[in-house]
Amino acid sequence: MKKSIGVPLVIAAGLALLFLLGNLLVFNALPKSKRLLEPLAPTYSVADPAFRQTLDALLHSPVRGGHDIQPLEGGEEIYAAMREAVRQAQHSVTFETYEFWGPASAGVFADVLAEAAERGVKVKVLVDYIGSRAADPEKFTRMNEAGVSVVRWREPSWYQLSRFNHRTHRKLLMIDGEIGFIGGANMADNWLASEGDNSYRDHHFRIQGPVVANMQGAFAETWLEATGELLEGELFFPALSEQGDAVLQLVKSSPREGRHRMRALFMYAIASAETSITASTAYFYPDPAFLEALTAAAERGVRIRILVPGGSIDQGYIRHASVNRWQPMLEAGVALYEYQPSMYHAKLLTIDDAWASVGSSNMDNRSFRINDEANLNIYDEDTAWHIRMLIENDMKSAQRYTLSRWEQRPWYKRLVGHGAALLGAHL
């Protein structure tokens, strides 16, 4: 009798376990819905007050003037500026990034962060677990022993396996709540040139002005979720004065319900374009509706140029999957360029020389629907024009991808692209 009762219990327990594992796999495999399904047709441009007022309301983040924004190009310049800022910190340092590894980049930066903590600065570090899996464990020990509060985001644990696929892809550094850094560069040795190997090409920005408080708020929101600790008071949120003329707005996006905003933002901006769209992205694999929005903009006369990595891309299968879908854009006149010297990693978008967006978000499904991202929207002509100049300068080292080349590409590249496309929303 005991044996007959035990067998059904074992079967029931096994089925329950399979059901649980199945739910975890499905939850991780299926991204959040796209939400924006209806086509957009604004009757105004990105320079119109209606555009600014709409995003001010929809993004739950104010559009503010009074900023100084300084561009930083390449890993050497970016990392040097970040290290110097940490060395000058007096009260607090908060840092969030996806990739964090390598002795010349993350290793050196970990020492700088530890030194800041040792002199009494409150240092909070949040690095993605997947992006930091190649990091030297001794550097985490060094920071912890110095008093740095370190969190590895989404480190595997039984109680959050259902969210393991949701990574932070943000690149944020705030000094004393007054100076902010944001852009495309992770903290890894790929961004530094080694002998016989070119570094990743990237752009980052040093910010001063009121929007730094919103950048700090984005970090604090994730820190609260990760640790249960609320960052508050003048230590992290001092009063900020105007520092320049740039008009900026922070936009933060995440897979949590109601917060995956980046795709809708970009599609709205593309639909509002009147003369030009110039963009660069490390990974270009958005959904078909996004590609149709670009094609429609080109067909109404908007000049569109998009810069992506070429053969040096670090994940070639994404490139082939992307290229397989380029035919309608190429036929509509969208100009696609592939960067040649090295892996291209910058994420820049500028429209009509009147509006731009810079930060961590790629034009792919992971950025739009799965990862935590942070961008700065720019609402003034001078800065938007400068962003276009940055992209055009990088285009000098790129080759245009033509329709004839698309038609003549080898069968095996098409096949690789079709195979990669099976990953769909995770590219």
N, C-alpha and C positions, 0 to 999 in steps of 0.2 A: 504493500500500500504506500509506504514512504517513497519507494522508488518511482511509482507511477505518478505521485504528486510532484516529485522533484524534477522529472523530465519536462513537464509543461512550464514549470517555473524557470528552468534554464532557457527554454525556447523563448518564453516571454521576455526574459531579461536580455537575451540576444537580439530579439526584434527591437526592443526599446533602445538598445545601444546603437543598432544600425540606423534607427530612425533619427537618433540624436546626431550621429556622425553625418548622416545624409543632409540634415538641416544645416549643419555647420558648413558642409561643402557647398550646398546650394547658396547659402547666404554670402559666402565668399566669392562664388563664381558669378553671381548675378549682380551687376552694378545697379545703383539707383536709377530710376526712370529719368528720361531726358527732360520731361515736363514741358518745355517749350516745343509745341508741335505745330501751331498755326504760323503761317508765313507773316513776316513783318513788312510793313510798307509805310514808314514814317513820311510825313510831308515836310520834314525839316531836316537840317543837317546837324552834324556833331557840334558845329559852332553856335547853334541856336540855343537860347536859354531853356527851351523846352527839353532839350536833350539833357542838360545839366540837372534841371529840376527833377526829371524822371529818375535819373540814377541816384541823385541825392536821397530820394524817397525809397526807391526799391532796394538799394544796397545797405540801408540802415547805417550809413556812414556819411558824415558831412563833407561837402566840397569846400575846401578852405584855401585861402590865399596866404601869402607871407612865408614862402619857403625858399630855402637855398638847396639846390640839387646839383651835386657834382658827379659827373660820370667817371667810372673807373673801368679801365680796359685790361683784360688779361689777368691771370692768376697772380703774377708777381705784384702788380700794382694793387689789386684788390686785397690780397692777404696782408701786404705791408700796411695799407691804410687801416685795416681792421685791427691788426696787432698794435699799431700806434694808438688807436682810439682806446683800446682796453688798457694800455699802459697809462693813459691819462685819466682813466676812470677814478672817481672819488667816492661814489656811493653804491652804485649798482651796475651790474652787467647781466643782460639776459640774451641768450643765444639759442636759436633753433635752426636745424638744418637736416637735410636728408642724408647725404653721404658725409662720413667723417672717418677718414682713415689716411694712413701714409705718414712716415716720419718727418718729411720736409714740410708738410702742411698741417695736418691735424696734430701731429706730435708736437711741433713747435707751438702751435696755438694752444694746446692743452697746458703747456708749461706757462705761457703768458697768462692764461686764465687762472691757473693755480697761484701764480705770483700775485695777481690782483686780490685773490681771496686771502692770501697770507698777510697782506697789508690792510685788511679789514673791509674790503669791498664785498658786498653781497653778490655772489655770482650764481646764476641759475642757468643750467645747460640742459637742453632737450634735443637729443639726436635720435633719428629713426633707428630702430633695431636692425632692420635689414640693411640700411645704408651704412651702418657702422659695424657690420659683422666682421670686416677685415681689419678693424682698428686694433692697435696694440693694447692688450688688457692692462699693461703696466701704466699706461697713460690715464686710464680711468681710475686706477688706484692712486696715482699721483694727485689727480684733481680731488678725489674724495678725501684723502688725507690732509689736503690743504684747506678743506672746508667748502669746496665747490659742491653745490647740490646738483647731482647728475641724474638724469632720467633717460633711459633708452626706450623710446616710444614703441608701444605695441610689442614689447618683449613677450614671447610666447608664455601663456599661462592658461589654465583651464577655464577661468572665468571670462576671458575675452577672446577666445578662439574665433568666435563669430565675427570679430572685427579685425582679425589679423591681416586681412588684405587691404585694410584702410591705412595707408601710410601717410606720414607728414612729409610733404615735398617742399615746404616753405624754407626760405633762406632769410632769416631775420636776425639782426644783431642790434641791440639798443644799449647805449652808454648813458648812465645816469638819467635815463628817461628823456634825454635832451637831443641825442644824436642817434640816428638810425641808419642801418645799412640794409639794402634790399636789392634783389636782382636774380640772376640765373646761376651764379657760381656756388657749388657745394664746397666743402672743405676736404679736398682730397688731392693726392699727388698728380692726378691726371691733368690738373690745371697748371702744373709747373713743368716747364720744358726740361727734358732729360736728354742725355747725349744721344743724338741721332733720332730724336722723337720730338715732334712738335706738341705743344700743350693744347688742351682744349681751348677753343676760342669762346670768350664769354664777355658779358657786360654786367656791371654792378653799379649801384648808386649810393652815395652818401647824402643823407637828408638831415636838414635842420628846420625846425618850425613846428607848428601845431599838430601836423599829421603824425609826428613821432609818438604822440600819446595813443593814437589809434593803432599804430604798429605794436606798441607795448600792450595794448588791450588784447590784440589778437594772440600774442604770446601768452598773456595771463590767462586767457580762456582755455588754451590747451594745457597750460601748467596746472590749472585748477582741476581739469578732468583727469590729468595724469597723477596728481599728488594729493588732491584735496586741500591744497594750500592756496589761499586767496592773496594775491599780491596787491597791496594797497598803500595809500599814503604818498607823501612827497618823495620818499625813497625811490619809488618807481614811477610816480605820476606827478612830477613837479609842474608848476605853472610855466607855460611856454609862451614866448613872445615871437612876433614875426621876425624872420631872418632874411627874407628876400622877396622876390616877386612871383615865384612859381605857384600855380594853383593846383593843388593835389587832393586826391581822395584815395583812401585805402579800400580795397575790396578783398574780402576773405571768403574763401570757398571751402566746403568740406562735404563729405558724403552724408552727413547727418541731414535729416529731413528739413527741407526749406532753406538749406544753406549751400546747395551746390549751384553757385551763382555765375561761375566764370563763362560757361557756354552761352547762357542767355545774354550776358554782357557783351560778349564778342559778336554774337549774331545781331544784336540790336545796333551796335556800332557799324557793322558791315552794311546793314540795311539802310543806315543813315548816311553812308558815304556818298559824296557827290562827284569828286574828281579823282581821288587816289587812295589806295590802300597799299601800304608797304609794311611787310611783316617778316620776322625771322623766328624760327622755332627749331628746337632740337629734334622733336618728334612730331610728325604731321600725319595723324591718322584720326581725324574726327569722323562723326557719323555722316551718312549720306545727306541728311537735311542741311548740315553745316556746309558741305561741299556744294550743294545746290544753291545756298545763299551766296557763296563766292561766285559761282557761275552766273547767277542772275545779276549780280553787281557788275560783272564784266560785260554782260550783254546790254546793260543800260548805259555803258560808256565809261565806267570807272576804270582807271588804270590800276591794275593789280599786279604786284610783284611780291613773291614769297621766297625767302631764302631758307634752305634746309641743308642738312649735312649731305655730303656726297659719299664716295666710297669709304671714307674714314669713319663713318658712323659706327658707334660701339655696338649697336644691335641691328645688324644688317637685315634681318628678316622683316623688321618694321619698315625699312626703306622699300623693300620689294613689295610688301603688302600695300604700302602707300602708292607707289608708282602705278600699280595695277589699276588704280581708281582715278588716274589723272586725265584720261582722254577727254571727258566733257569740259574740264577746265581749260585744257590746252586748246581745244577747238573754239572755245569762247574767247580766247585771247589772254587768259591768265598766264603771266610770265613766271615760271618756276626756275629757281637757280639752285645749284648744288655747290656748296663750299668745298674747296679742294685741299687746302694745306693740312687740315686736321679735323678732328671731331668738332662740329659747330654746336654750341650749347646755349646760345643766347635766346631769350624770349622777349621780343620787342614787337609792338604793333603801333603804327601811327596812321592816322586818317585825315586827309584833306589839309595837312599841316596845321591842324587846329586842335587835335585830341590825340592822346597816345596812352598806351598801357604798358608797363614794364613790371617784371617780377619773376615769379617761379613757374607760372602756368604755361605749359606747352599747348599746342593745338592738337590734342589727342584725347581719347576717351578717358584715360586714367586721370588726367588733370581735370577734365570737365565733370567727372562723375564719381571718382573713387578716392583720389588723394586730397589731403588738406593743402590748399594753395593760398598765396597772398600776392597781390599785385598793387601797384600804385597807378591810378588813373591821373592823367595830366591834361589840364584844361587851358593851356595857354599856347599861343602860336610859336613863341621863341623856343620853348622846350620841345614841343612836338616836332618842329622843324629839325632841331638838333638830333632827336631820336632817328629821324629819317636819314640824316647825314651819317649816323653811326652804321645803319644798315647798308646804305649805299657804299660806304667805304669797304665794308666786308664783301659786298658783291663784286668788288674789283678782283677778288680772289676766288670767284665762283664761275661756273660754266652754266649757261642757260640750257635747260632741258627742253628740246623741241618735240613737236608732234611727230616728225619723221623718226626721231630716235625712239620715241615711245612705240611706234609701229614696228620698228625693226629690232626691238630688244629680244634677246635669246629666249627660247622656250623654257629653259630651266629656271631663269629668273622669274618668269611668269608663274611657273609651278611652285617655286618657293614662296612667292607672294600669296598664292591661293592657299597654300598650306598654313602660312602665318595668319591669314585672315580668319582661320577657324577660331583663333583666340579672340577675335572680334572686339568686344568692348574693353578688353584688357590691354589693347595696344595703344 
